[in-house]
Amino acid sequence: MSLAQFPKSPNAVHPEKPNAVGSRNSLAQEGRDKVQESALILDETTDKVLHHIETKLPEEVLAKLDVMGGLKEKLYNYINQTYVNMFNRYTVTMEDEFVKKIRDFVDKEESKGLARYTPREMIELLDKIGGADKFNTGEIEKSMINMYGHLQGHIQRGMNDLENDTNSILRQKTDVGAFIRGENAYAILKCIFKDNEMRPKYVYDVKLSVNILDSELISPIYHYQVTVESLLKEAIQKHIQELIVKEIDRLKEELVDQGHAEMSGSEIMFEKIKKIENYTDDDSEDEKSKRYTILAKKFLDRIEGLRATIDLDDYDPLNIRENIKYVIDEENIRNRGYNTTINAITSILDTSKLGYQVCDNMKNARVCIIKEYEEQDHTLLPDERYDIRLAYYDQAQLRETVREYDRQMDAFTREISTVGDVLDAHYQSSKRFRSLKDFEDLSKRLMNREWLRRKEAEKHDSSFVHKDDLGMLYCENTFVEKNNRTYEDRIKFLKRRLTTYKDQLQKLHGYQNPIERVILDERVDYVTKRFNEFTYQVNPHHIQPGMILDLNVTTIKRKQFMLKGMANVLNEFLSGVSKGFQDAAFATFKRRRSTIREDIDQSFSVDDASEQNLFEMAYKTNSDDISGSVDLSPKKAKSKKSGLKEL
């Protein structure tokens, strides 16, 4: 049976509309001629009544009855007005109700069948024996989901290959869009295509850095030596936020039921902030504080400073802290996220026909290095190769990395300035006495001593700009640049200086190569190479805590086998470990309850109305606390000094 065989009846009263209340016509008639059927019933009934009257009544009575016309016509009209109309309406009503009951029955049976993989009788039998918690179809459902998941993965991989190949053909060039798709473009930190130094005409060198934030990871990642106390506090915080969200959902439903307008995003945010005091506070010393409702203060005190390992001399299986650590280790919260990420990247490389000979998984440091070939001379490696560095950074690591990056940038600035000073001294020493080679020589010969003295004093002024730096902006004193160093202006400035030094040497010596020029040329080339390598790296000032994937690919321009393969691997990896960017305005959107039907969403779980959330009951507040208004009036607070003055 299917629902199409039983069309729904219109909620209307009409004598002729099919299946309407009181109608003479029914959709269940399936095209039968109602007029002919009614005439047949009417004629047969009239003949029977007439025959009965003629048989029972005497002739003189029959003669008196047949005065105003034939008796048969009178009986025909009477029966047509009463019996036949009543019979037709009864038939239509009966058929209509029967169709509705059959349709509802089919709906119920199909909904039961959709949510089960096993026969209904077996489910009822298991429920009667032990209940849903003893016998369920969970394992079967997981197996089916895994099978469909693997099938979908293979199909998706083939579609990704086809999509990337099609896009590259239509694009007619290689760029960042050919490497990573648009929905993941926000995660790119740095992507550079450049010609290979050894074979610039035929080979590409591609560097890609992707930053997956902590908030975007499907499974959170923690460092190996993070304390048990931190893990527990984060779990409690997540639970508190879930309780607040449930309370806000109840508030929104109450407002809708009362006829009020739905809350805006800002109002929801303020309501969440107001609800925080119902679950926690800042008093960390009082044992009766709300912050210790879920987990008592004595437990948190016992595990203070406890990390991933305990010394054997101090280990006691009967202590409270050892048992709390055992519970946390059983949940595998510490390693779950990192292991999931490594399994994802290695399995995708295996199934994408991109093997690797080196896998250095430094688990405790949360760093994994994967290379196609063992580290060798780059001049001997093939032109199709890759290497991946996957690392997790927290705020403390980024702070140290930023400090070292700043130190290296200052060192390059001093070294390039030193090269410039030596080159300028060499240029001045090469001049003959009273020679005239440049504008400075001419100014010394023509201008008086007072003018020369004033110009020399200007060089020591902080606003002095060197003649070689005219037109170059060097803005590093803004608030944003101080706290989020890009070094963009300084990098351009230093690279321009290095180019100027090469031009000065060429102008000074031409095609001659004295020992002074050889030494200066070697130094300029060395500093230029190292500085380019340094600026090729990712600036840690713009890395946010989370997973960092550094990918270096070398590929042939006309072949691009490795580039296309790694594009598929990267997109599949990002979709497997990252939730992606979510707009809070769309993420918190919820339909009105008037448009929600319970029979739309099918679920494999069995709802148990008797289950209660103990934590939620412990935090349950009075209904008086729930209100639809938001107080946005400013409150007087103590002023706090901050170093962020401009913002």
Secondary structure, DSSP 8 states (H G I E B T S, - for coil): --GGGS----S-B-SSSTT-BT-S--GGGTT--HHHHHHHHHHHHHHHHHHHHHHHS-HHHHHHHSSSS-HHHHHHHHHIIIIIHHHHHHHHHHHHHHHHHHHHHHHHHHHHHHT-SS-HHHHHHHHHHT-TTTS-SHHHHHHHHHHHHHHHHHHHHHHHHHHHHHHHHHH-S--GGGTS-GGGGGGEEEEEEEE-SS-TTTEEEEEEEEEEEGGGBSS----TT--HHHHHHHHHHHHHHHHHHHHHHHHHHHHHHTT-----HHHHHHHHHHHGGGT--S--S-TTSGGGSSS-HHHHHHTTT--S---TTT--TTSHHHHHHHHHHHHTHHHHHHHHHHHHHHHHHHHTT---SEEEEETTTTEEEEESS-S--TTTS-SSEEEEEEEEE-HHHHHHHHHHHHHHHHHHHHHHHHHHHHHHHHHHHTS-TT---SHHHHHHHHS-HHHHHHHHHHTTSTT---GGGTT------SHHHHHS---HHHHHHHHHHHHHHHHHHHHHHTT---HHHHHHHHHHHHHHHHHHHHHHS--GGG--SEEEEEEEEEEETTT-HHHHHHHHHHHHHHHHHB-----HHHHT----GGG--TTTS--SS---TT---HHHHHT---GGG--S--------------S----
